[in-house]
Amino acid sequence: MQRASLEVLARQQLELAAASGGGHTANTVYGGRETVLRQTVIGMTEGASLAEHENPGEATVQVFHGHVRLSAGELSREGRTGDLLIVPDSRHSLEALEDSAVLLTVAKLS
């Protein structure tokens, strides 16, 4: 049995994102490509985005810190600290409206 502080991991990813040239970093804390469930802590600096991409399965984004916008086509939803966003089953993107840390949870479709 393992234990991890998501608060600490979110803070670390925010610090790494600020130091990186791309404006975002990620650390998979559970699962991986070979498992159904994958959880990844993502740190993003204000203005950084994850470009539009396909949804690999059922997914949610939990906002630990900051303010983000999840967009799919003409639809978008904003999330702030404590919010849970359901990722649509379509191409989508994620943008940091301020320095943000989120937990992406994905259950891959078979």
C-alpha angles and dihedrals in degrees: 000000000000133000131200134178106234089192091059092043091050091051091049092050091050090052091047092048090053090052096044125088093227098057096234139067134181139201122190105221098179134022126351143205092312095054133069095230121055128174121191130182110217126193118199132180120222110287095017118126143189102229121239111289142160121274108246093201143315108339145174134191117213113195111222096173136001136006127298139175121220111199133188116175109307093345126087137169129193124218130196134189109314096017125126117211122197109222111228121239091249141068110307145164136209125218129188110228087186133000103306145177122200139176112229112201118190130181103193119225114238 
